[in-house]
Amino acid sequence: MAKKENEYMHMQDLMKVVIKQNNLTKGMNQMSVKDVWGSLMGNGVLNYTESVQLQNKTLIVKLKSSVLREELGYGKEKIIKMLNEELGQELITKLLLA
């Protein structure tokens, strides 16, 4: 962050610098993935979701319903593609439904 005092940074750029300097990228990605899962899947799926975790590039979603798990299993590739598009980067390469 070697900017002169009279130079301005956009808030978004400043936040990226702070996140990178403090090694917060992993945690921020985790939060982003949880938010995107909720917004893309909707309340129906969200009500049956116990947890959403990103480990390396694998998204692990624990579901309360085996029927829903089976249904979502048929569209794993599409779900991964939608999530990555919404996140704006390829954070997820594998989806594990538990």
Biopython code that builds the backbone (N, CA, C, O; Angstrom):
import numpy as np
from Bio.PDB.StructureBuilder import StructureBuilder

atoms = [
    (1, "MET", "N", (0.848, -1.169, 0.000)),
    (1, "MET", "CA", (0.000, 0.000, 0.000)),
    (1, "MET", "C", (0.898, 1.237, 0.000)),
    (1, "MET", "O", (0.805, 2.081, 0.891)),
    (2, "ALA", "N", (1.755, 1.334, -0.994)),
    (2, "ALA", "CA", (2.705, 2.432, -1.080)),
    (2, "ALA", "C", (2.119, 3.585, -1.874)),
    (2, "ALA", "O", (2.673, 3.970, -2.904)),
    (3, "LYS", "N", (1.026, 4.131, -1.420)),
    (3, "LYS", "CA", (0.384, 5.277, -2.067)),
    (3, "LYS", "C", (0.788, 6.540, -1.321)),
    (3, "LYS", "O", (0.997, 6.532, -0.108)),
    (4, "LYS", "N", (0.891, 7.613, -2.075)),
    (4, "LYS", "CA", (1.162, 8.902, -1.443)),
    (4, "LYS", "C", (-0.088, 9.359, -0.709)),
    (4, "LYS", "O", (-1.191, 8.890, -0.992)),
    (5, "GLU", "N", (0.088, 10.269, 0.227)),
    (5, "GLU", "CA", (-1.037, 10.754, 1.019)),
    (5, "GLU", "C", (-2.109, 11.417, 0.176)),
    (5, "GLU", "O", (-3.294, 11.311, 0.493)),
    (6, "ASN", "N", (-1.720, 12.095, -0.889)),
    (6, "ASN", "CA", (-2.700, 12.818, -1.680)),
    (6, "ASN", "C", (-3.341, 11.964, -2.775)),
    (6, "ASN", "O", (-4.183, 12.469, -3.517)),
    (7, "GLU", "N", (-2.973, 10.698, -2.898)),
    (7, "GLU", "CA", (-3.583, 9.801, -3.870)),
    (7, "GLU", "C", (-4.729, 9.053, -3.212)),
    (7, "GLU", "O", (-4.656, 8.675, -2.043)),
    (8, "TYR", "N", (-5.775, 8.849, -3.972)),
    (8, "TYR", "CA", (-6.955, 8.169, -3.446)),
    (8, "TYR", "C", (-7.081, 6.783, -4.047)),
    (8, "TYR", "O", (-6.695, 6.546, -5.192)),
    (9, "MET", "N", (-7.626, 5.877, -3.257)),
    (9, "MET", "CA", (-7.912, 4.521, -3.729)),
    (9, "MET", "C", (-9.408, 4.294, -3.607)),
    (9, "MET", "O", (-10.059, 4.806, -2.696)),
    (10, "HIS", "N", (-9.936, 3.527, -4.531)),
    (10, "HIS", "CA", (-11.338, 3.133, -4.401)),
    (10, "HIS", "C", (-11.451, 2.204, -3.196)),
    (10, "HIS", "O", (-10.519, 1.466, -2.877)),
    (11, "MET", "N", (-12.590, 2.251, -2.543)),
    (11, "MET", "CA", (-12.797, 1.430, -1.341)),
    (11, "MET", "C", (-12.617, -0.053, -1.664)),
    (11, "MET", "O", (-12.037, -0.791, -0.867)),
    (12, "GLN", "N", (-13.106, -0.495, -2.822)),
    (12, "GLN", "CA", (-12.997, -1.893, -3.222)),
    (12, "GLN", "C", (-11.525, -2.306, -3.344)),
    (12, "GLN", "O", (-11.139, -3.382, -2.888)),
    (13, "ASP", "N", (-10.708, -1.448, -3.959)),
    (13, "ASP", "CA", (-9.279, -1.746, -4.100)),
    (13, "ASP", "C", (-8.587, -1.774, -2.747)),
    (13, "ASP", "O", (-7.730, -2.622, -2.499)),
    (14, "LEU", "N", (-8.955, -0.856, -1.882)),
    (14, "LEU", "CA", (-8.383, -0.801, -0.543)),
    (14, "LEU", "C", (-8.714, -2.074, 0.242)),
    (14, "LEU", "O", (-7.855, -2.625, 0.931)),
    (15, "MET", "N", (-9.956, -2.533, 0.134)),
    (15, "MET", "CA", (-10.360, -3.755, 0.835)),
    (15, "MET", "C", (-9.582, -4.961, 0.317)),
    (15, "MET", "O", (-9.200, -5.828, 1.103)),
    (16, "LYS", "N", (-9.344, -5.028, -0.981)),
    (16, "LYS", "CA", (-8.562, -6.131, -1.550)),
    (16, "LYS", "C", (-7.153, -6.143, -0.983)),
    (16, "LYS", "O", (-6.618, -7.205, -0.664)),
    (17, "VAL", "N", (-6.554, -4.975, -0.857)),
    (17, "VAL", "CA", (-5.200, -4.868, -0.310)),
    (17, "VAL", "C", (-5.186, -5.324, 1.149)),
    (17, "VAL", "O", (-4.312, -6.092, 1.551)),
    (18, "VAL", "N", (-6.143, -4.858, 1.935)),
    (18, "VAL", "CA", (-6.218, -5.226, 3.352)),
    (18, "VAL", "C", (-6.434, -6.732, 3.507)),
    (18, "VAL", "O", (-5.791, -7.372, 4.339)),
    (19, "ILE", "N", (-7.329, -7.286, 2.715)),
    (19, "ILE", "CA", (-7.609, -8.731, 2.782)),
    (19, "ILE", "C", (-6.360, -9.529, 2.433)),
    (19, "ILE", "O", (-6.035, -10.505, 3.108)),
    (20, "LYS", "N", (-5.659, -9.115, 1.379)),
    (20, "LYS", "CA", (-4.462, -9.839, 0.952)),
    (20, "LYS", "C", (-3.345, -9.724, 1.989)),
    (20, "LYS", "O", (-2.689, -10.717, 2.303)),
    (21, "GLN", "N", (-3.124, -8.529, 2.520)),
    (21, "GLN", "CA", (-2.050, -8.319, 3.489)),
    (21, "GLN", "C", (-2.283, -9.086, 4.781)),
    (21, "GLN", "O", (-1.323, -9.498, 5.433)),
    (22, "ASN", "N", (-3.516, -9.280, 5.156)),
    (22, "ASN", "CA", (-3.829, -9.952, 6.418)),
    (22, "ASN", "C", (-4.209, -11.421, 6.233)),
    (22, "ASN", "O", (-4.722, -12.047, 7.160)),
    (23, "ASN", "N", (-3.962, -11.971, 5.050)),
    (23, "ASN", "CA", (-4.241, -13.379, 4.747)),
    (23, "ASN", "C", (-5.688, -13.767, 5.067)),
    (23, "ASN", "O", (-5.938, -14.806, 5.679)),
    (24, "LEU", "N", (-6.616, -12.941, 4.655)),
    (24, "LEU", "CA", (-8.034, -13.182, 4.912)),
    (24, "LEU", "C", (-8.778, -13.729, 3.687)),
    (24, "LEU", "O", (-9.994, -13.914, 3.734)),
    (25, "THR", "N", (-8.068, -13.982, 2.616)),
    (25, "THR", "CA", (-8.695, -14.405, 1.362)),
    (25, "THR", "C", (-9.507, -15.687, 1.539)),
    (25, "THR", "O", (-10.632, -15.782, 1.048)),
    (26, "LYS", "N", (-8.947, -16.663, 2.234)),
    (26, "LYS", "CA", (-9.630, -17.948, 2.418)),
    (26, "LYS", "C", (-10.961, -17.759, 3.147)),
    (26, "LYS", "O", (-11.978, -18.314, 2.733)),
    (27, "GLY", "N", (-10.957, -16.993, 4.209)),
    (27, "GLY", "CA", (-12.177, -16.745, 4.976)),
    (27, "GLY", "C", (-13.205, -15.952, 4.192)),
    (27, "GLY", "O", (-14.403, -16.216, 4.289)),
    (28, "MET", "N", (-12.746, -14.989, 3.423)),
    (28, "MET", "CA", (-13.662, -14.191, 2.604)),
    (28, "MET", "C", (-14.290, -15.048, 1.508)),
    (28, "MET", "O", (-15.475, -14.904, 1.208)),
    (29, "ASN", "N", (-13.498, -15.939, 0.912)),
    (29, "ASN", "CA", (-14.044, -16.853, -0.093)),
    (29, "ASN", "C", (-15.097, -17.767, 0.530)),
    (29, "ASN", "O", (-16.132, -18.036, -0.079)),
    (30, "GLN", "N", (-14.829, -18.238, 1.738)),
    (30, "GLN", "CA", (-15.779, -19.105, 2.448)),
    (30, "GLN", "C", (-17.112, -18.386, 2.648)),
    (30, "GLN", "O", (-18.177, -18.962, 2.425)),
    (31, "MET", "N", (-17.044, -17.126, 3.069)),
    (31, "MET", "CA", (-18.265, -16.354, 3.284)),
    (31, "MET", "C", (-18.982, -16.096, 1.964)),
    (31, "MET", "O", (-20.209, -16.176, 1.899)),
    (32, "SER", "N", (-18.236, -15.790, 0.924)),
    (32, "SER", "CA", (-18.832, -15.524, -0.384)),
    (32, "SER", "C", (-19.560, -16.750, -0.914)),
    (32, "SER", "O", (-20.662, -16.643, -1.453)),
    (33, "VAL", "N", (-18.944, -17.905, -0.761)),
    (33, "VAL", "CA", (-19.558, -19.150, -1.256)),
    (33, "VAL", "C", (-20.868, -19.425, -0.514)),
    (33, "VAL", "O", (-21.853, -19.827, -1.134)),
    (34, "LYS", "N", (-20.890, -19.215, 0.793)),
    (34, "LYS", "CA", (-22.116, -19.426, 1.568)),
    (34, "LYS", "C", (-23.225, -18.485, 1.114)),
    (34, "LYS", "O", (-24.378, -18.893, 0.975)),
    (35, "ASP", "N", (-22.873, -17.233, 0.885)),
    (35, "ASP", "CA", (-23.866, -16.253, 0.429)),
    (35, "ASP", "C", (-24.408, -16.609, -0.949)),
    (35, "ASP", "O", (-25.613, -16.534, -1.186)),
    (36, "VAL", "N", (-23.513, -16.995, -1.857)),
    (36, "VAL", "CA", (-23.931, -17.326, -3.219)),
    (36, "VAL", "C", (-24.778, -18.594, -3.226)),
    (36, "VAL", "O", (-25.749, -18.677, -3.978)),
    (37, "TRP", "N", (-24.432, -19.581, -2.408)),
    (37, "TRP", "CA", (-25.228, -20.811, -2.314)),
    (37, "TRP", "C", (-26.656, -20.459, -1.913)),
    (37, "TRP", "O", (-27.611, -20.944, -2.518)),
    (38, "GLY", "N", (-26.800, -19.624, -0.904)),
    (38, "GLY", "CA", (-28.126, -19.230, -0.435)),
    (38, "GLY", "C", (-28.916, -18.471, -1.467)),
    (38, "GLY", "O", (-30.117, -18.699, -1.618)),
    (39, "SER", "N", (-28.269, -17.567, -2.185)),
    (39, "SER", "CA", (-29.001, -16.763, -3.162)),
    (39, "SER", "C", (-29.361, -17.557, -4.415)),
    (39, "SER", "O", (-30.441, -17.363, -4.973)),
    (40, "LEU", "N", (-28.479, -18.447, -4.867)),
    (40, "LEU", "CA", (-28.769, -19.215, -6.080)),
    (40, "LEU", "C", (-29.735, -20.375, -5.840)),
    (40, "LEU", "O", (-30.582, -20.666, -6.684)),
    (41, "MET", "N", (-29.609, -21.024, -4.708)),
    (41, "MET", "CA", (-30.433, -22.207, -4.449)),
    (41, "MET", "C", (-31.824, -21.855, -3.930)),
    (41, "MET", "O", (-32.757, -22.642, -4.090)),
    (42, "GLY", "N", (-31.972, -20.716, -3.328)),
    (42, "GLY", "CA", (-33.281, -20.290, -2.844)),
    (42, "GLY", "C", (-33.630, -20.888, -1.492)),
    (42, "GLY", "O", (-32.906, -21.727, -0.957)),
    (43, "ASN", "N", (-34.755, -20.435, -0.954)),
    (43, "ASN", "CA", (-35.174, -20.854, 0.390)),
    (43, "ASN", "C", (-35.489, -22.338, 0.485)),
    (43, "ASN", "O", (-35.243, -22.954, 1.522)),
    (44, "GLY", "N", (-36.030, -22.924, -0.579)),
    (44, "GLY", "CA", (-36.377, -24.348, -0.550)),
    (44, "GLY", "C", (-35.178, -25.221, -0.230)),
    (44, "GLY", "O", (-35.249, -26.079, 0.650)),
    (45, "VAL", "N", (-34.088, -25.010, -0.931)),
    (45, "VAL", "CA", (-32.871, -25.794, -0.710)),
    (45, "VAL", "C", (-32.177, -25.319, 0.568)),
    (45, "VAL", "O", (-31.648, -26.129, 1.329)),
    (46, "LEU", "N", (-32.180, -24.017, 0.798)),
    (46, "LEU", "CA", (-31.508, -23.453, 1.961)),
    (46, "LEU", "C", (-32.081, -23.987, 3.275)),
    (46, "LEU", "O", (-31.344, -24.165, 4.244)),
    (47, "ASN", "N", (-33.383, -24.241, 3.312)),
    (47, "ASN", "CA", (-34.019, -24.788, 4.515)),
    (47, "ASN", "C", (-33.497, -26.184, 4.857)),
    (47, "ASN", "O", (-33.511, -26.584, 6.021)),
    (48, "TYR", "N", (-33.041, -26.921, 3.854)),
    (48, "TYR", "CA", (-32.531, -28.277, 4.072)),
    (48, "TYR", "C", (-31.007, -28.333, 4.113)),
    (48, "TYR", "O", (-30.431, -29.418, 4.193)),
    (49, "THR", "N", (-30.353, -27.184, 4.058)),
    (49, "THR", "CA", (-28.892, -27.119, 4.075)),
    (49, "THR", "C", (-28.410, -26.952, 5.515)),
    (49, "THR", "O", (-28.783, -26.001, 6.202)),
    (50, "GLU", "N", (-27.574, -27.892, 5.958)),
    (50, "GLU", "CA", (-26.995, -27.804, 7.301)),
    (50, "GLU", "C", (-25.733, -26.964, 7.315)),
    (50, "GLU", "O", (-25.559, -26.113, 8.188)),
    (51, "SER", "N", (-24.845, -27.199, 6.346)),
    (51, "SER", "CA", (-23.606, -26.421, 6.305)),
    (51, "SER", "C", (-23.059, -26.370, 4.878)),
    (51, "SER", "O", (-23.324, -27.243, 4.051)),
    (52, "VAL", "N", (-22.294, -25.322, 4.627)),
    (52, "VAL", "CA", (-21.627, -25.124, 3.336)),
    (52, "VAL", "C", (-20.184, -24.762, 3.650)),
    (52, "VAL", "O", (-19.921, -23.759, 4.313)),
    (53, "GLN", "N", (-19.240, -25.587, 3.170)),
    (53, "GLN", "CA", (-17.827, -25.350, 3.450)),
    (53, "GLN", "C", (-17.016, -25.459, 2.167)),
    (53, "GLN", "O", (-17.281, -26.320, 1.328)),
    (54, "LEU", "N", (-16.049, -24.601, 2.022)),
    (54, "LEU", "CA", (-15.127, -24.654, 0.895)),
    (54, "LEU", "C", (-13.781, -25.120, 1.417)),
    (54, "LEU", "O", (-13.145, -24.438, 2.220)),
    (55, "GLN", "N", (-13.348, -26.293, 0.953)),
    (55, "GLN", "CA", (-12.044, -26.828, 1.335)),
    (55, "GLN", "C", (-11.235, -27.010, 0.062)),
    (55, "GLN", "O", (-11.570, -27.827, -0.795)),
    (56, "ASN", "N", (-10.166, -26.234, -0.044)),
    (56, "ASN", "CA", (-9.389, -26.138, -1.271)),
    (56, "ASN", "C", (-10.336, -25.716, -2.386)),
    (56, "ASN", "O", (-10.861, -24.604, -2.334)),
    (57, "LYS", "N", (-10.572, -26.534, -3.368)),
    (57, "LYS", "CA", (-11.500, -26.175, -4.444)),
    (57, "LYS", "C", (-12.733, -27.078, -4.427)),
    (57, "LYS", "O", (-13.457, -27.163, -5.419)),
    (58, "THR", "N", (-12.970, -27.750, -3.304)),
    (58, "THR", "CA", (-14.117, -28.638, -3.157)),
    (58, "THR", "C", (-15.152, -27.980, -2.256)),
    (58, "THR", "O", (-14.851, -27.579, -1.132)),
    (59, "LEU", "N", (-16.371, -27.875, -2.762)),
    (59, "LEU", "CA", (-17.483, -27.341, -1.975)),
    (59, "LEU", "C", (-18.207, -28.519, -1.337)),
    (59, "LEU", "O", (-18.702, -29.405, -2.034)),
    (60, "ILE", "N", (-18.266, -28.527, -0.015)),
    (60, "ILE", "CA", (-18.932, -29.599, 0.731)),
    (60, "ILE", "C", (-20.213, -29.032, 1.307)),
    (60, "ILE", "O", (-20.194, -28.109, 2.121)),
    (61, "VAL", "N", (-21.337, -29.606, 0.868)),
    (61, "VAL", "CA", (-22.647, -29.144, 1.312)),
    (61, "VAL", "C", (-23.321, -30.294, 2.048)),
    (61, "VAL", "O", (-23.552, -31.358, 1.473)),
    (62, "LYS", "N", (-23.634, -30.076, 3.318)),
    (62, "LYS", "CA", (-24.344, -31.081, 4.107)),
    (62, "LYS", "C", (-25.828, -30.753, 4.058)),
    (62, "LYS", "O", (-26.248, -29.643, 4.383)),
    (63, "LEU", "N", (-26.611, -31.742, 3.646)),
    (63, "LEU", "CA", (-28.053, -31.571, 3.491)),
    (63, "LEU", "C", (-28.802, -32.476, 4.455)),
    (63, "LEU", "O", (-28.329, -33.558, 4.799)),
    (64, "LYS", "N", (-29.976, -32.025, 4.888)),
    (64, "LYS", "CA", (-30.821, -32.800, 5.804)),
    (64, "LYS", "C", (-31.672, -33.818, 5.073)),
    (64, "LYS", "O", (-32.183, -34.749, 5.696)),
    (65, "SER", "N", (-31.836, -33.668, 3.778)),
    (65, "SER", "CA", (-32.739, -34.518, 2.999)),
    (65, "SER", "C", (-31.970, -35.362, 1.985)),
    (65, "SER", "O", (-31.257, -34.830, 1.134)),
    (66, "SER", "N", (-32.121, -36.676, 2.086)),
    (66, "SER", "CA", (-31.460, -37.567, 1.130)),
    (66, "SER", "C", (-32.088, -37.442, -0.263)),
    (66, "SER", "O", (-31.409, -37.625, -1.274)),
    (67, "VAL", "N", (-33.370, -37.135, -0.308)),
    (67, "VAL", "CA", (-34.054, -36.957, -1.595)),
    (67, "VAL", "C", (-33.488, -35.725, -2.306)),
    (67, "VAL", "O", (-33.197, -35.782, -3.501)),
    (68, "LEU", "N", (-33.334, -34.638, -1.596)),
    (68, "LEU", "CA", (-32.771, -33.422, -2.168)),
    (68, "LEU", "C", (-31.327, -33.657, -2.596)),
    (68, "LEU", "O", (-30.905, -33.179, -3.649)),
    (69, "ARG", "N", (-30.572, -34.386, -1.788)),
    (69, "ARG", "CA", (-29.182, -34.712, -2.112)),
    (69, "ARG", "C", (-29.116, -35.451, -3.451)),
    (69, "ARG", "O", (-28.262, -35.163, -4.289)),
    (70, "GLU", "N", (-30.014, -36.391, -3.636)),
    (70, "GLU", "CA", (-30.072, -37.166, -4.882)),
    (70, "GLU", "C", (-30.424, -36.269, -6.066)),
    (70, "GLU", "O", (-29.807, -36.364, -7.127)),
    (71, "GLU", "N", (-31.407, -35.408, -5.884)),
    (71, "GLU", "CA", (-31.839, -34.492, -6.952)),
    (71, "GLU", "C", (-30.716, -33.540, -7.358)),
    (71, "GLU", "O", (-30.454, -33.358, -8.547)),
    (72, "LEU", "N", (-30.057, -32.936, -6.377)),
    (72, "LEU", "CA", (-28.977, -32.004, -6.681)),
    (72, "LEU", "C", (-27.772, -32.716, -7.294)),
    (72, "LEU", "O", (-27.011, -32.121, -8.057)),
    (73, "GLY", "N", (-27.608, -33.988, -6.956)),
    (73, "GLY", "CA", (-26.498, -34.771, -7.502)),
    (73, "GLY", "C", (-26.538, -34.884, -9.009)),
    (73, "GLY", "O", (-25.492, -35.016, -9.644)),
    (74, "TYR", "N", (-27.732, -34.834, -9.602)),
    (74, "TYR", "CA", (-27.863, -34.933, -11.057)),
    (74, "TYR", "C", (-27.360, -33.673, -11.767)),
    (74, "TYR", "O", (-27.006, -33.730, -12.945)),
    (75, "GLY", "N", (-27.326, -32.553, -11.072)),
    (75, "GLY", "CA", (-26.925, -31.299, -11.704)),
    (75, "GLY", "C", (-25.662, -30.694, -11.129)),
    (75, "GLY", "O", (-25.513, -29.472, -11.134)),
    (76, "LYS", "N", (-24.749, -31.513, -10.633)),
    (76, "LYS", "CA", (-23.540, -31.006, -9.976)),
    (76, "LYS", "C", (-22.738, -30.064, -10.872)),
    (76, "LYS", "O", (-22.333, -28.987, -10.436)),
    (77, "GLU", "N", (-22.511, -30.465, -12.115)),
    (77, "GLU", "CA", (-21.704, -29.653, -13.022)),
    (77, "GLU", "C", (-22.349, -28.290, -13.266)),
    (77, "GLU", "O", (-21.667, -27.266, -13.305)),
    (78, "LYS", "N", (-23.662, -28.291, -13.428)),
    (78, "LYS", "CA", (-24.379, -27.039, -13.656)),
    (78, "LYS", "C", (-24.312, -26.141, -12.417)),
    (78, "LYS", "O", (-24.137, -24.928, -12.531)),
    (79, "ILE", "N", (-24.451, -26.741, -11.248)),
    (79, "ILE", "CA", (-24.384, -25.985, -9.989)),
    (79, "ILE", "C", (-23.004, -25.359, -9.827)),
    (79, "ILE", "O", (-22.892, -24.189, -9.463)),
    (80, "ILE", "N", (-21.957, -26.129, -10.093)),
    (80, "ILE", "CA", (-20.582, -25.622, -9.992)),
    (80, "ILE", "C", (-20.389, -24.439, -10.940)),
    (80, "ILE", "O", (-19.820, -23.414, -10.565)),
    (81, "LYS", "N", (-20.866, -24.597, -12.160)),
    (81, "LYS", "CA", (-20.725, -23.536, -13.159)),
    (81, "LYS", "C", (-21.462, -22.266, -12.717)),
    (81, "LYS", "O", (-20.921, -21.166, -12.826)),
    (82, "MET", "N", (-22.686, -22.416, -12.222)),
    (82, "MET", "CA", (-23.473, -21.261, -11.772)),
    (82, "MET", "C", (-22.807, -20.560, -10.593)),
    (82, "MET", "O", (-22.744, -19.331, -10.556)),
    (83, "LEU", "N", (-22.312, -21.329, -9.638)),
    (83, "LEU", "CA", (-21.653, -20.752, -8.463)),
    (83, "LEU", "C", (-20.393, -19.986, -8.855)),
    (83, "LEU", "O", (-20.170, -18.868, -8.391)),
    (84, "ASN", "N", (-19.573, -20.591, -9.712)),
    (84, "ASN", "CA", (-18.341, -19.924, -10.147)),
    (84, "ASN", "C", (-18.634, -18.651, -10.929)),
    (84, "ASN", "O", (-17.929, -17.653, -10.779)),
    (85, "GLU", "N", (-19.670, -18.680, -11.763)),
    (85, "GLU", "CA", (-20.038, -17.480, -12.516)),
    (85, "GLU", "C", (-20.478, -16.364, -11.571)),
    (85, "GLU", "O", (-20.119, -15.202, -11.759)),
    (86, "GLU", "N", (-21.247, -16.723, -10.572)),
    (86, "GLU", "CA", (-21.732, -15.729, -9.616)),
    (86, "GLU", "C", (-20.577, -15.175, -8.767)),
    (86, "GLU", "O", (-20.575, -13.997, -8.411)),
    (87, "LEU", "N", (-19.605, -16.025, -8.448)),
    (87, "LEU", "CA", (-18.454, -15.601, -7.655)),
    (87, "LEU", "C", (-17.460, -14.786, -8.475)),
    (87, "LEU", "O", (-16.661, -14.033, -7.919)),
    (88, "GLY", "N", (-17.509, -14.936, -9.792)),
    (88, "GLY", "CA", (-16.616, -14.191, -10.657)),
    (88, "GLY", "C", (-15.224, -14.792, -10.792)),
    (88, "GLY", "O", (-14.327, -14.170, -11.361)),
    (89, "GLN", "N", (-15.044, -15.989, -10.273)),
    (89, "GLN", "CA", (-13.772, -16.700, -10.388)),
    (89, "GLN", "C", (-14.014, -18.183, -10.176)),
    (89, "GLN", "O", (-15.050, -18.579, -9.643)),
    (90, "GLU", "N", (-13.066, -18.996, -10.589)),
    (90, "GLU", "CA", (-13.239, -20.440, -10.450)),
    (90, "GLU", "C", (-12.686, -20.903, -9.100)),
    (90, "GLU", "O", (-11.543, -21.346, -8.985)),
    (91, "LEU", "N", (-13.542, -20.781, -8.087)),
    (91, "LEU", "CA", (-13.171, -21.225, -6.742)),
    (91, "LEU", "C", (-13.516, -22.689, -6.524)),
    (91, "LEU", "O", (-12.909, -23.351, -5.682)),
    (92, "ILE", "N", (-14.488, -23.202, -7.275)),
    (92, "ILE", "CA", (-15.018, -24.543, -7.040)),
    (92, "ILE", "C", (-14.781, -25.411, -8.271)),
    (92, "ILE", "O", (-15.132, -25.034, -9.390)),
    (93, "THR", "N", (-14.179, -26.578, -8.049)),
    (93, "THR", "CA", (-13.999, -27.544, -9.152)),
    (93, "THR", "C", (-14.766, -28.835, -8.865)),
    (93, "THR", "O", (-15.024, -29.623, -9.774)),
    (94, "LYS", "N", (-15.129, -29.048, -7.594)),
    (94, "LYS", "CA", (-15.815, -30.279, -7.213)),
    (94, "LYS", "C", (-16.880, -29.963, -6.193)),
    (94, "LYS", "O", (-16.673, -29.131, -5.310)),
    (95, "LEU", "N", (-18.034, -30.629, -6.307)),
    (95, "LEU", "CA", (-19.140, -30.451, -5.361)),
    (95, "LEU", "C", (-19.411, -31.786, -4.684)),
    (95, "LEU", "O", (-19.677, -32.791, -5.344)),
    (96, "LEU", "N", (-19.340, -31.782, -3.374)),
    (96, "LEU", "CA", (-19.602, -32.986, -2.587)),
    (96, "LEU", "C", (-20.857, -32.745, -1.755)),
    (96, "LEU", "O", (-20.891, -31.861, -0.899)),
    (97, "LEU", "N", (-21.887, -33.548, -2.023)),
    (97, "LEU", "CA", (-23.147, -33.432, -1.292)),
    (97, "LEU", "C", (-23.178, -34.530, -0.228)),
    (97, "LEU", "O", (-23.125, -35.717, -0.549)),
    (98, "ALA", "N", (-23.264, -34.132, 1.013)),
    (98, "ALA", "CA", (-23.233, -35.088, 2.129)),
    (98, "ALA", "C", (-24.529, -35.024, 2.914)),
    (98, "ALA", "O", (-24.695, -35.754, 3.892)),
]
sb = StructureBuilder()
sb.init_structure("model")
sb.init_model(0)
sb.init_chain("A")
sb.init_seg("    ")
for serial, (resi, resn, name, xyz) in enumerate(atoms, 1):
    if name == "N":
        sb.init_residue(resn, " ", resi, " ")
    sb.init_atom(name, np.array(xyz, "f"), 0.0, 1.0, " ", f" {name:<3s}", serial, name[0])
structure = sb.get_structure()
